[in-house]
Amino acid sequence: MPARSKKPDEAGPRDSETFGKPVGIEGGFGMPDNRGGHAVVLGASMAGLLTARVLSESYERITVVERDELPAGPEHRRGVPQSRHLHVLLARGTSILEDLFPGFVSEAVIAGASTADALARVRLMVSGYRLLQRDVGLRTVLAGRPLVEGVVRTRVRALTGVGFLDRHDVVGLTATADGRRVTGVRVQAGGGAEQSIEADLVVDATGRGSRSPLWLEQLGHGRPEVEKVQVGLAYGTRTYRLPDGAMGKDQLMLNNATPGHQRAAVLAEQEDGLTRLTVAGMLGDKPPLDPKGFDAFTASLRFPDIFEAVRDGEALHDPIGFQVPANIRHRYERMRSFPDGFLILGDAVCSFNPVYGQGMTSAAMQAEAMRAVLAGDRALTWQRFFRAAARAIDPAWQISAGGDLAFSGVIGRRTPLIRMVNAYLPRVHAAASRDEEMSERFIRVAALVDRPEVLVRPGTVLRVLGRRGIEPEA
């Protein structure tokens, strides 16, 4: 049974009740490429929504199972506790979402989002240097997670054959007796009776709390190798209404943490003309969550710009806190065996230090990798997908996990390459504070448009090392 060709935005059924009953699918397991039948996506996060969009090009039906009750619009929900903090959709993520959902950026703006050039109106204060700014033609979407997720969810609901089954917990997988193929999932609503949903493909997009390692062990495949970079990150967030011109011409300011100054902050325009500030401390340095303590923490940053911007602003709520103990990466691509009919994507594979703002964009890059694998003539196998996903994850992991290992108190494996890169990057920042071309090269990597390797090409290295004498400003 070949995959049916259809337009991405064809209107389709939205009644989730029709997707909540046990499902019997014709074909599926006998298909040479495992496509054309029913796919189940676990989790209606950004990763889950983008997965459903990609699978809609190859599968007749997709059921998205979500524990929360999904809101009709851009509202916070219990399953995304970090949604009240500042979010940025990096340039690479913006480009992918615009490709998957033509008109996405315009819809986000209509819903209240701001957009900014990734460098022209972004003030980067890194390693003690202020990077030069110029228009680089890369769009960044500045908006809270509920708004971005709400726009995407509306578009996914309109896809033919896609249904949502919210308010259902995933109890576990169903599989063949030998554990070699996943055949579906068991779900439960409100403590009621379990239901089985048969599927040709199940994708876990349930985030950091994913139970896939346990499920794989129960099926006889063991657990994946796990890499951890323990940062002990704590952050706090406030939303402000700022006076006109408080940020100058800029829409986002970033003050990064460095080994000598391990506090960081990001201030950015968000939805509906508001501005959100997230401040962070590493290795147990927690921002106070009382207003005065929060202000004092902000004033202690290496550069004064962010504190000066918010000092006269109207804070709309008390600080809200969140903690992330570690960057975590599950190396599913290195497993020796894995069940057919099952894949994992998003934070369930790799979760990052959120200060780098990579989460939504990394999920988009993994979905893009899945789309490329599905577009090929060969079978959709776990080996092919996880290799492609690993390549998509590598740049963000090198930036965030590698960058965090510059701090001596951070626990993780420091390879000679990581040590060399962490010694080299401050020189890149120094060069970017005096050289617009270097500033653009850096932001293209930070925005995940270009891979980190471009910064160590011979011409770039010569340009960087030729500016050794520049001293940090702060």
C-alpha positions in Angstrom: 0.0 0.0 0.0 1.8 3.1 -1.1 1.7 6.3 0.9 -1.1 8.7 -0.2 0.1 12.0 -1.6 -1.8 14.9 -0.1 -1.4 18.6 0.5 -0.1 19.5 3.9 -2.9 21.9 4.8 -5.9 20.0 3.6 -8.7 20.4 6.2 -9.5 17.1 8.0 -11.3 15.6 11.0 -10.8 17.3 14.4 -13.0 15.1 16.5 -10.6 13.4 18.9 -13.2 10.9 20.1 -12.9 9.0 16.8 -9.2 8.5 17.5 -9.7 7.4 21.1 -11.1 3.9 20.3 -9.0 0.8 19.6 -7.8 1.0 16.1 -7.4 -1.8 13.5 -5.3 -0.8 10.5 -5.2 -2.6 7.2 -1.8 -3.4 5.9 1.1 -1.8 7.8 3.3 -4.5 9.1 3.7 -6.2 5.7 4.7 -3.0 3.9 8.3 -2.9 2.8 8.8 0.7 4.0 6.4 0.6 7.0 4.4 3.6 5.7 0.9 4.3 4.6 -1.0 3.2 7.7 -1.6 4.6 11.2 1.0 6.5 13.2 0.7 7.5 16.9 2.6 10.4 18.3 3.0 10.5 22.1 3.0 14.1 23.3 1.5 17.3 21.8 4.6 19.4 22.5 6.3 21.3 19.8 8.3 18.1 19.0 5.1 16.1 18.8 3.2 18.6 16.7 6.1 18.9 14.2 6.3 15.1 14.1 2.6 14.8 13.3 3.0 17.4 10.5 5.9 15.5 8.9 4.2 12.1 9.2 1.0 13.5 7.6 2.9 13.4 4.3 3.4 9.6 4.5 0.8 8.1 6.8 -3.0 7.9 6.2 -3.8 8.6 9.8 -2.0 10.2 12.8 -3.2 10.2 16.4 -1.5 12.6 18.8 -1.9 11.4 22.4 -1.5 14.1 25.1 -1.9 13.9 28.9 -3.0 17.5 29.3 -6.3 19.0 28.2 -5.2 21.0 25.1 -6.4 24.6 25.1 -8.1 26.1 22.1 -5.7 29.0 22.0 -2.3 30.2 23.3 -2.6 29.2 27.0 -0.1 27.8 29.5 -0.6 24.2 30.4 0.6 22.0 33.2 2.7 19.7 31.0 4.9 22.6 29.9 6.1 24.2 33.2 8.8 26.1 31.4 6.3 27.9 29.2 6.1 30.9 31.5 9.8 31.7 30.8 11.3 33.6 27.9 11.3 31.8 24.6 13.0 32.5 21.3 12.6 30.6 18.0 16.0 30.8 16.4 16.5 31.6 12.8 16.9 27.9 11.7 13.7 26.9 13.6 11.8 29.9 12.1 12.9 28.8 8.6 11.9 25.2 9.1 8.5 26.1 10.5 7.8 28.5 7.6 8.6 25.6 5.3 6.4 23.2 7.1 3.6 25.7 7.6 3.7 28.4 4.9 2.7 31.7 6.4 3.6 30.6 9.9 5.6 33.8 10.6 2.7 36.1 9.5 0.3 34.1 11.6 2.5 34.3 14.6 2.8 38.1 14.2 -1.0 38.4 13.8 -1.3 36.5 17.1 1.0 39.0 18.8 4.5 37.8 18.2 7.5 40.0 17.3 10.1 39.2 14.8 13.7 40.5 14.6 16.8 40.2 12.5 19.0 37.7 14.3 21.9 40.3 14.6 20.7 43.8 13.6 18.4 44.2 16.6 20.0 41.7 18.9 22.6 43.0 21.4 25.0 40.1 22.2 27.3 40.6 25.2 29.5 37.5 25.3 32.8 36.7 26.9 33.1 40.3 28.0 32.6 41.7 24.5 29.7 43.5 22.7 29.3 42.0 19.3 28.9 44.3 16.3 25.4 44.4 14.8 24.3 44.4 11.2 21.4 43.1 9.2 22.1 39.4 8.3 18.7 38.5 6.8 17.9 35.9 9.4 14.5 36.1 11.0 13.9 35.2 14.7 10.5 34.9 16.2 10.1 36.4 19.7 7.1 35.1 21.5 6.1 32.9 24.5 5.9 29.2 24.1 2.1 29.1 24.3 1.7 31.4 21.4 4.1 29.6 19.1 2.8 26.2 20.1 -0.8 27.5 19.7 -0.2 28.6 16.1 1.4 25.3 15.2 -1.3 23.3 16.9 -4.0 25.1 15.0 -2.2 24.3 11.7 -1.7 20.6 12.7 -5.4 20.2 13.7 -6.3 21.3 10.1 -4.3 18.4 8.5 -6.2 15.6 6.9 -6.2 12.5 9.0 -4.7 14.0 12.1 -6.6 13.7 15.4 -5.8 14.6 19.0 -6.5 12.4 22.0 -5.9 14.6 24.9 -6.5 14.0 28.6 -5.0 10.5 28.2 -2.0 9.1 29.9 0.3 6.7 28.0 0.5 3.5 30.1 3.0 1.7 27.9 3.7 0.1 24.5 2.3 -3.0 23.0 4.7 -5.2 21.1 5.1 -8.6 19.5 6.0 -11.5 21.9 9.7 -11.3 20.9 9.8 -7.5 21.5 11.2 -6.9 18.0 8.3 -4.8 16.8 6.1 -2.2 18.6 2.5 -2.6 17.6 0.8 0.3 19.4 0.3 1.9 22.8 -1.9 1.5 25.8 -3.6 4.6 27.1 -5.8 5.5 30.0 -8.2 8.4 30.6 -8.7 9.7 34.2 -7.9 6.4 35.9 -10.5 4.6 33.8 -10.0 1.4 31.8 -7.0 1.0 29.6 -7.4 1.2 25.8 -5.1 -0.2 23.2 -4.4 1.7 20.0 -2.8 -0.2 17.2 -0.2 1.5 15.1 2.2 0.9 12.3 4.5 3.5 13.9 4.7 5.0 17.4 6.8 8.1 18.0 7.7 9.2 21.6 7.8 13.0 21.9 7.0 13.1 25.6 10.0 15.2 26.6 12.5 15.0 29.5 10.2 12.6 31.4 10.2 10.0 28.6 9.9 6.4 29.7 11.4 5.1 26.5 14.6 3.8 28.2 12.5 1.7 30.6 10.2 0.5 27.8 13.2 -0.6 25.7 14.7 -2.5 28.6 11.4 -4.3 29.2 11.3 -5.3 25.6 14.8 -6.8 25.9 16.8 -4.2 24.1 18.5 -2.6 27.1 18.9 1.1 27.8 20.7 3.7 25.6 24.0 5.2 26.6 23.4 8.6 28.3 25.6 11.6 28.2 25.2 14.2 31.0 26.7 17.6 31.5 25.6 18.6 35.0 25.2 22.4 35.1 23.1 22.9 38.2 21.2 25.7 36.4 18.5 27.7 38.1 16.6 30.6 36.5 13.9 33.1 37.2 11.6 35.1 34.9 9.6 38.3 35.1 7.4 39.9 32.4 7.5 43.7 32.0 5.9 46.6 30.3 8.8 48.8 29.4 8.9 52.5 28.6 9.4 53.3 24.9 13.1 53.2 24.0 14.2 51.3 27.1 16.1 48.8 24.9 17.2 51.4 22.4 16.7 50.0 18.9 17.1 46.4 20.1 14.5 43.7 20.6 16.7 41.2 22.4 19.7 41.5 24.8 21.8 38.6 25.9 24.5 38.7 28.6 26.1 35.2 28.6 27.8 33.5 31.5 31.5 33.0 31.5 33.8 31.1 33.9 34.6 34.4 35.7 31.0 35.6 35.7 28.6 32.7 35.8 25.4 34.6 35.8 23.5 35.1 32.5 20.4 36.8 31.3 18.2 37.3 28.3 15.8 40.2 27.8 13.5 40.0 24.8 10.3 41.4 23.3 7.5 38.8 23.5 3.8 38.8 22.6 1.5 41.7 22.7 4.2 44.4 23.2 5.4 42.9 26.5 9.1 42.1 27.4 10.3 39.1 29.3 13.5 38.8 31.3 15.0 35.5 32.3 18.1 35.5 34.6 20.1 32.4 35.3 22.8 31.1 37.7 24.9 28.0 37.3 26.3 25.5 39.8 23.8 26.3 42.5 23.8 30.1 42.1 20.0 30.5 42.2 18.3 33.8 41.3 16.2 35.0 44.2 12.4 34.9 43.6 11.5 37.9 45.7 11.4 41.1 43.6 14.2 42.9 45.4 16.5 40.0 45.3 15.7 39.4 41.6 16.5 43.0 40.9 19.8 42.8 42.8 20.7 39.6 40.8 20.0 41.4 37.6 22.1 44.4 38.6 25.0 42.0 39.3 25.4 40.9 35.7 28.7 41.6 33.9 27.1 44.2 31.7 24.6 46.8 33.1 22.5 47.0 29.9 19.7 44.6 30.9 19.3 46.1 34.4 19.2 49.6 33.0 16.5 48.6 30.5 14.1 47.1 33.1 14.9 49.4 36.0 12.0 51.8 35.2 9.7 49.1 33.7 6.4 47.9 35.2 6.8 44.3 36.4 3.6 42.4 35.8 4.2 39.5 38.2 6.6 38.2 40.8 9.6 36.2 39.6 8.9 32.6 38.6 11.6 30.0 39.0 12.7 26.8 37.3 15.7 24.5 37.6 17.5 22.3 35.1 20.2 20.0 36.6 21.8 18.9 33.4 22.1 18.7 29.6 21.1 15.1 28.8 21.5 13.2 25.6 20.3 9.7 25.0 22.5 8.0 22.3 19.8 5.9 20.7 21.9 5.8 17.5 24.5 3.7 19.3 22.1 0.9 20.4 22.7 -2.6 19.2 19.1 -3.5 18.9 15.8 -1.5 18.8 12.2 -2.5 18.0 10.8 -1.7 14.6 7.8 0.5 14.5 9.1 2.9 17.2 11.0 6.1 17.2 11.9 8.9 19.7 12.2 12.6 19.0 12.7 16.0 20.8 13.7 16.4 24.4 13.1 12.7 24.9 16.3 12.3 22.9 18.2 15.4 23.9 17.5 18.3 26.3 19.7 21.3 26.5 20.6 24.1 28.9 17.6 26.4 28.1 19.6 29.6 28.3 20.8 28.9 24.7 17.2 28.9 23.4 17.7 25.8 21.3 14.9 23.6 22.4 12.2 24.4 19.8 14.7 24.8 17.0 16.3 21.4 17.8 12.9 19.7 17.7 12.3 21.3 14.3 15.7 20.1 13.0 14.9 16.6 14.2 11.5 16.7 12.5 13.2 17.9 9.3 15.6 15.0 9.6 12.7 12.6 9.8 11.1 14.2 6.8 14.3 13.7 4.8 14.4 10.0 5.8 10.8 9.5 4.9 11.4 11.1 1.5 13.9 8.5 0.5 13.2 5.3 -1.4 14.6 3.1 1.3 12.7 1.8 4.4 12.2 4.0 7.4 14.3 2.2 9.9 15.3 3.2 13.4 19.0 3.1 12.4 18.5 5.6 9.5 16.3 7.9 11.6 18.5 8.0 14.7 21.7 8.6 12.6 19.9 11.5 10.9 18.6 12.8 14.2 22.0 12.7 15.7 23.5 14.8 12.9 20.7 17.3 13.5 21.3 17.4 17.3 25.1 17.6 17.1 25.4 21.4 16.5 23.2 22.5 19.4 24.8 19.9 21.7 28.3 21.1 20.7 27.2 24.7 21.5 25.4 24.2 24.8 26.9 21.2 26.4 30.4 22.0 25.0 30.1 25.6 26.2 28.9 24.6 29.6 32.0 22.5 30.0 34.1 25.7 30.0 33.1 26.1 33.7 35.4 24.0 35.9 32.6 23.1 38.3 30.4 21.6 35.6 30.5 17.8 35.6 30.9 16.1 32.2 33.4 14.6 29.8 35.9 17.1 28.5 37.6 15.9 25.3 40.7 17.7 24.0 38.5 19.1 21.2 36.1 20.6 23.7 39.0 22.2 25.7 40.5 23.6 22.5 37.1 25.1 21.3 36.4 26.6 24.7 39.8 28.3 24.7 39.2 29.5 21.1 35.6 30.9 21.4 36.4 34.0 23.5 38.8 35.0 20.7 36.0 34.6 18.2 33.9 36.9 20.3 36.8 39.4 20.6 37.1 39.4 16.8 33.3 39.8 16.4 33.4 42.9 18.6 35.5 44.6 15.9 34.7 42.8 12.7 31.1 42.7 11.4 31.9 39.7 9.2 33.1 37.7 12.2 30.0 38.7 14.1 27.8 37.4 11.3 29.7 34.2 11.1 29.2 33.7 14.8 25.5 34.4 14.9 24.9 32.1 11.9 26.3 29.3 14.1 24.5 30.4 17.3 21.2 30.5 15.3 21.9 26.9 14.1 21.9 28.0 10.5 25.6 27.0 10.0 27.4 24.2 11.7 30.0 25.0 14.3 32.8 23.7 12.0 32.6 26.9 9.9 34.3 28.8 12.8 37.4 26.7 12.6 37.9 26.9 8.9 41.5 28.2 8.1 40.4 31.6 6.8 38.2 32.2 9.9 41.0 31.0 12.3 43.5 33.4 10.7 41.0 36.2 11.0 40.4 35.4 14.7 44.0 34.9 15.7 45.0 38.1 14.0 42.9 40.1 16.6 44.5 38.7 19.7 45.1 42.0 21.5 41.5 43.0 22.0 40.6 43.2 25.7 37.1 42.5 27.1 35.0 45.6 27.8 33.6 44.2 31.1 
